[in-house]
Amino acid sequence: MLLDYQQSGFYFGNERFRNKKMEIPNKENTIPEILEIQQAMVSHRTKLRAALARSRIRDCAISVEALLPKEEQDKLQYAAQQPVYARVNTWKTNYSEVLETLTSEGFLMEDNLPSAEDDDNASGVRYFVKDQHFDNLLMFPPAIKFVLYEHDLVLDGKLAIQV
């Protein structure tokens, strides 16, 4: 849990995009014990970051992930290799509009996702695949995951990343 919060900068929800004082979103829908833990982590964010930095230095770890047990590192590596699935939100847009937007921004529609070896050779090429089972589901390669999270379609709620 601490690694997850460290990777997101100890932010909860979309508060990292605000210049206001830190607040926990959806306080009324949160379990009281969880809310207490979140508030403690937010209030001690600087101390937690410093403690993680000291641990990295003490253990000569390249990253915080290197402090994790081998099994957890393997899980993170496996998750990083999985394609990103995104669902077209048909209440806000339709499949053809999303397809048109993506292709106009340089994304290529492929028949299937290339293997990891092929993906390394096609650096800079952004592509996606239409899922064969669901009409409004798209698959993207893992290399463009963070580009996708910042895309206007995702930020506008027209494309929902499936976690």
TAKALIN-V571238 format. One record per residue. N is the residue number from 1. PSI is psi as a letter, one per 20 degrees, with the letter a starting at -180 (NA if undefined). Layout:
BEGIN
n:N psi:PSI
n:N psi:PSI
END
This chain:
BEGIN
n:1 psi:g
n:2 psi:h
n:3 psi:g
n:4 psi:g
n:5 psi:h
n:6 psi:g
n:7 psi:h
n:8 psi:j
n:9 psi:k
n:10 psi:k
n:11 psi:q
n:12 psi:p
n:13 psi:b
n:14 psi:k
n:15 psi:i
n:16 psi:i
n:17 psi:i
n:18 psi:q
n:19 psi:j
n:20 psi:r
n:21 psi:q
n:22 psi:p
n:23 psi:q
n:24 psi:p
n:25 psi:q
n:26 psi:l
n:27 psi:h
n:28 psi:h
n:29 psi:j
n:30 psi:q
n:31 psi:p
n:32 psi:h
n:33 psi:g
n:34 psi:g
n:35 psi:g
n:36 psi:g
n:37 psi:g
n:38 psi:g
n:39 psi:h
n:40 psi:g
n:41 psi:h
n:42 psi:g
n:43 psi:h
n:44 psi:k
n:45 psi:g
n:46 psi:g
n:47 psi:h
n:48 psi:g
n:49 psi:g
n:50 psi:g
n:51 psi:h
n:52 psi:h
n:53 psi:g
n:54 psi:g
n:55 psi:g
n:56 psi:g
n:57 psi:g
n:58 psi:g
n:59 psi:j
n:60 psi:l
n:61 psi:p
n:62 psi:h
n:63 psi:r
n:64 psi:h
n:65 psi:h
n:66 psi:i
n:67 psi:i
n:68 psi:q
n:69 psi:q
n:70 psi:h
n:71 psi:g
n:72 psi:h
n:73 psi:g
n:74 psi:g
n:75 psi:g
n:76 psi:g
n:77 psi:g
n:78 psi:g
n:79 psi:h
n:80 psi:i
n:81 psi:i
n:82 psi:q
n:83 psi:q
n:84 psi:p
n:85 psi:p
n:86 psi:p
n:87 psi:p
n:88 psi:p
n:89 psi:o
n:90 psi:i
n:91 psi:h
n:92 psi:h
n:93 psi:a
n:94 psi:r
n:95 psi:g
n:96 psi:h
n:97 psi:g
n:98 psi:g
n:99 psi:g
n:100 psi:g
n:101 psi:g
n:102 psi:g
n:103 psi:h
n:104 psi:h
n:105 psi:j
n:106 psi:j
n:107 psi:q
n:108 psi:p
n:109 psi:p
n:110 psi:r
n:111 psi:h
n:112 psi:q
n:113 psi:p
n:114 psi:r
n:115 psi:r
n:116 psi:h
n:117 psi:g
n:118 psi:h
n:119 psi:h
n:120 psi:h
n:121 psi:h
n:122 psi:l
n:123 psi:p
n:124 psi:i
n:125 psi:p
n:126 psi:p
n:127 psi:r
n:128 psi:r
n:129 psi:p
n:130 psi:p
n:131 psi:p
n:132 psi:i
n:133 psi:h
n:134 psi:p
n:135 psi:h
n:136 psi:k
n:137 psi:p
n:138 psi:q
n:139 psi:p
n:140 psi:q
n:141 psi:q
n:142 psi:h
n:143 psi:h
n:144 psi:k
n:145 psi:g
n:146 psi:h
n:147 psi:g
n:148 psi:h
n:149 psi:h
n:150 psi:j
n:151 psi:q
n:152 psi:h
n:153 psi:h
n:154 psi:g
n:155 psi:h
n:156 psi:i
n:157 psi:j
n:158 psi:h
n:159 psi:p
n:160 psi:p
n:161 psi:p
n:162 psi:p
n:163 psi:NA
END
